[in-house]
Amino acid sequence: MKKIITVIFLAVGILISGCSSENKKTEKVIKTNDSKVEKIEENLNTLNSVNFRNSRWGMDEQDVMGLEIDKEITEIPEMNAIAFYEELSGVNFWVMYEFFNHKLERGSYSTNGKVVTSENCDRVLNILNEKYGKEYSYFGDGKIEWIKGKTVITLKYDFKKQEMAVIYKNMEFDFESFINKTKEKEKKDETSIELF
């Protein structure tokens, strides 16, 4: 029975190993030590639950801020967001976490200006291909998209405007519905103000 479980975990490890180097470490543990099954399950659950950086969809602002303790975080109340700058692959990005109903639902890396070149865009695309695979959708007009688990990852770039962003979005969250409800609430609030 133990051998069957080991073979199953080995197969799962091999299938998942292409997703990240952390998964390759898990695969090695499966092959070399049958007694670590519980630890392997924990590692796989952790890897599958991370959606943007080290966070998971649905986390609140304080939990996310606790993950980024070494960053100089700016709170943006009008957007229900927190953000900071971080250099990645030689490009300075504005990293933003966005919250809806006090839960994390979207994250992004964005930059603009002279750093938005085809060379830097290709560098970011190669990083995303390595991390999420070369199976993506190309929409033209500078939009490429991957779907991994509950997350839609979109690379957007515009060389004329000198803008580039990588956006991570919880595909289970209905952004359109949330925005429409917010607009309806604002209209009701305006109507209430006019009555008084």
Disulfide bonds with the S-S distance in Angstrom:
none
